[in-house]
């Protein structure tokens, strides 16, 4: 029983630590890229940011020939990026 409680405590701490880390990354990213949002939009953009951060982490773990990182577009979905920044192809 004590092992189960310890495991739950560790998982809870790890989740809280990750949430705090994500919040810090988000805040620093917004400052770096001079981004501001309404309260409602903040929630949506943060979710997209986290999805893009997870994608960058996955791509970096799968690829040794390239280094992926967040940029000023990390608050956009792929569709939003294509609509706003389409260049017409190469």
C-alpha positions as CSV (number, residue, x, y, z in Angstrom):
1,X,0.0,0.0,0.0
2,X,2.8,2.4,0.9
3,X,4.5,1.7,-2.5
4,X,1.2,2.7,-4.3
5,X,1.0,5.9,-2.3
6,X,4.6,6.7,-3.1
7,X,4.1,6.0,-6.8
8,X,1.0,8.3,-6.8
9,X,3.0,11.0,-5.1
10,X,5.9,10.7,-7.5
11,X,3.6,10.8,-10.5
12,X,1.8,13.8,-9.1
13,X,5.1,15.6,-8.4
14,X,6.4,14.9,-11.9
15,X,3.1,16.2,-13.4
16,X,3.3,19.4,-11.3
17,X,6.9,19.8,-12.2
18,X,6.2,19.4,-15.9
19,X,3.3,21.8,-15.7
20,X,5.5,24.4,-13.9
21,X,8.3,23.9,-16.5
22,X,5.8,24.2,-19.4
23,X,4.4,27.4,-17.9
24,X,7.9,28.8,-17.5
25,X,8.8,27.9,-21.1
26,X,5.5,29.4,-22.3
27,X,6.1,32.6,-20.4
28,X,9.7,32.9,-21.7
29,X,8.7,32.1,-25.3
30,X,5.9,34.8,-25.2
31,X,8.4,37.4,-23.9
32,X,11.0,36.4,-26.5
33,X,8.6,36.7,-29.4
34,X,6.5,39.6,-28.0
35,X,3.3,37.7,-27.9
36,X,0.2,38.7,-26.0
37,X,-3.3,37.1,-26.0
38,X,-6.8,37.6,-24.6
39,X,-7.5,35.2,-21.7
40,X,-9.6,32.9,-23.9
41,X,-7.0,32.9,-26.7
42,X,-4.1,32.3,-24.1
43,X,-5.6,28.9,-23.3
44,X,-5.9,27.9,-26.9
45,X,-2.4,29.1,-27.9
46,X,-0.8,27.4,-24.9
47,X,-2.4,24.1,-25.9
48,X,-1.0,24.5,-29.5
49,X,2.4,25.5,-28.0
50,X,2.5,22.3,-25.9
51,X,1.5,20.2,-28.9
52,X,4.3,21.8,-31.0
53,X,6.8,21.3,-28.2
54,X,5.9,17.6,-28.0
55,X,6.3,17.4,-31.8
56,X,9.7,19.0,-31.6
57,X,10.8,16.6,-28.8
58,X,9.6,13.6,-30.8
59,X,11.3,14.7,-34.0
60,X,14.6,15.3,-32.1
61,X,14.4,11.8,-30.6
62,X,13.7,10.3,-34.0
63,X,16.4,12.2,-36.0
64,X,20.1,12.5,-35.4
65,X,20.8,14.4,-38.6
66,X,18.7,17.4,-37.7
67,X,18.0,19.6,-34.7
68,X,14.4,20.8,-34.3
69,X,13.4,23.7,-32.1
70,X,10.5,26.1,-31.4
71,X,10.4,29.3,-33.2
72,X,8.1,32.4,-33.4
73,X,5.4,30.2,-35.0
74,X,5.1,27.7,-32.1
75,X,1.6,29.1,-31.2
76,X,0.1,28.2,-34.6
77,X,-1.3,25.0,-35.9
78,X,0.1,23.7,-39.1
79,X,-3.1,24.8,-40.9
80,X,-2.9,28.3,-39.5
81,X,0.8,28.5,-40.5
82,X,0.0,27.4,-44.0
83,X,-2.9,29.9,-44.3
84,X,-0.9,32.9,-43.0
85,X,2.6,32.1,-44.4
86,X,2.1,30.1,-47.6
87,X,4.7,31.0,-50.1
88,X,3.3,29.2,-53.1
89,X,5.8,26.3,-52.9
90,X,9.4,25.8,-53.9
